[in-house]
Amino acid sequence: MSDKTSLRQREGLIFERSSPGRVGYQLPPLEVPPADPAKTIPAGLLRGEIADLPEVSEVDVVRHFTRLSKWNYSVDEGLYPLGSCTMKYNPRINEEVARLAGLAQLHPLQPEDQVQGALALMWELEQALIAVTGMARVTLQPAAGAHGELTGMLMIRKALADRGEKRRVVLIPDSAHGTNPASAVFAGFEVVEIASTAEGTLDLAAVGKRLEGGDVAALMVTVPNTLGVFEPEIVKAARMLHERGAFLYMDGANLNAFVGIAQPGKMGVDALHINLHKTFSTPHGGGGPGAGPVAVSDSLVPYLCVPTVEKAGSRFTLSYDRPKSIGKVRGFYGNFGMLVRALAYIRSLGRDGLKLMAEGAVLNANYIRKGLEADYHLQYTGPSLHEVVFDDSLQAASGVKNVDIAKRLLDYGFHPPTMSFPLIVHGALMIEPTESDGIDELDAFIAAMKAIAREVRESPDLVKGAPYGTPVRRLDEVRAARQPVLRWQARKA
Ligand SMILES: *Cc1c(COP(=O)(O)O)cnc(C)c1O
């Protein structure tokens, strides 16, 4: 371990740097009599003693947080191969545009005639997403993918209620993202899991069988699925569902695999959410903000969120004239800054650029697949689209698990891939490079993964003890889960 590392390990919390009387900034003396807090703040909100805040200087604060920021790994630093997450580079032009004063300083309550530009932008983004998906209309309100799922499922529920039907069941394949069943339950449905086929795809026969009950409201399916495999039976599934009066909900978070190449609207999809913070590059992670617009087919247009943005001649309006709407799912315009970034990205790439983006993502995933096929096991060997799911079964004999491989990758300077997901692959290592990275970075990643596979063969304990070069090494995960320490508390003298 280098000295640098041990120094970093002593970084501690800002509270631990506190020294009585040390201050960051001196306020000038008051020129007016001090206000009596008892007269301005409700008694119940007044504290008896000052909070235990750290007493530190400005330079203490700047250095502490600057050092911490250097521990971070981001998509601006290197490959971020989290599968099912599409961690792509966010071009700086998006940030420039989102910071334009005319956009960033709008007030959401300004009257329509003062925000024509913002409404035009939202209208244009809706048109772009309609063009990409082939769907009838789009609501831009939902704040994330999971929020979009909930929104789409609420529209389906309302459409069923409108027909006087009480269908309760939503079918979800076992390869689904965990948010799918959660959203269906939140929307008031009951989830029935459908086991995937040996190829890892949707089991059409099982769906058909469950449809006979007449109580199925919808099928929720990710396309391509979380194995990065296209669902070849999706059109047939849509037809079967529609014949039985059920809806097809598509989780579109993996849209990066086929933008400009295929349209869910032509597959018979009734609703899908799009993760702007994945496919369309807006920043992602750290809890958001994101944006999960929902695109719908004609059958669900009456239930769209209000307001919708409508265009009359050259004027844009916010329309609430939608009597069957599910209402609002988010205040004001949704996460408007994300909408700006997504449109900037779409406009800067254009139709051909978007197609190239998807092709690049698929090419990169397959380049990694080829590069690592000899060293890591593939449970599902069907063609990969934008991501590839290896597992740790070749390494298992040495007692090395996917988590050890992921930890060792940190020593090689890479963010690990998604682990242990999808659940149908034991010991999964799910890699999605996206189109952002060039061949040099992909080669370096493949070389690191190959070097780790060699280490597992030659000295597995080395891998099991990783990481060695990070500020914090292995955590006691069980203790962290059972006895979490989430708050700093002053040691009483
Ligand atoms: C990311 C993702 C989601 C959820 O999106 P959030 O924006 O994180 O809520 C849902 N499904 C799939 C397949 C995803 O990859």
The ligand as an SDF file (V2000), in Angstrom:
LIG
                    3D

 15 15  0  0  0  0  0  0  0  0999 V2000
  -32.6840    1.8570  -15.3400 C   0  0  0  0  0  0  0  0  0  0  0  0
  -33.7710    0.9530  -15.6440 C   0  0  0  0  0  0  0  0  0  0  0  0
  -35.0430    1.1600  -15.0820 C   0  0  0  0  0  0  0  0  0  0  0  0
  -35.3540    2.2240  -14.0470 C   0  0  0  0  0  0  0  0  0  0  0  0
  -35.0260    3.5250  -14.4220 O   0  0  0  0  0  0  0  0  0  0  0  0
  -34.7590    4.6320  -13.2990 P   0  0  0  0  0  0  0  0  0  0  0  0
  -34.6040    5.9040  -14.0430 O   0  0  0  0  0  0  0  0  0  0  0  0
  -33.5170    4.2000  -12.5800 O   0  0  0  0  0  0  0  0  0  0  0  0
  -35.9430    4.6490  -12.3790 O   0  0  0  0  0  0  0  0  0  0  0  0
  -36.0370    0.2800  -15.4570 C   0  0  0  0  0  0  0  0  0  0  0  0
  -35.8090   -0.7380  -16.2960 N   0  0  0  0  0  0  0  0  0  0  0  0
  -34.6030   -0.9660  -16.8460 C   0  0  0  0  0  0  0  0  0  0  0  0
  -34.4200   -2.1050  -17.8010 C   0  0  0  0  0  0  0  0  0  0  0  0
  -33.5410   -0.1380  -16.5400 C   0  0  0  0  0  0  0  0  0  0  0  0
  -32.3420   -0.3560  -17.0710 O   0  0  0  0  0  0  0  0  0  0  0  0
  1  2  1  0
  2  3  1  0
  2 14  2  0
  3  4  1  0
  3 10  2  0
  4  5  1  0
  5  6  1  0
  6  7  2  0
  6  8  1  0
  6  9  1  0
 10 11  1  0
 11 12  2  0
 12 13  1  0
 12 14  1  0
 14 15  1  0
M  END
$$$$
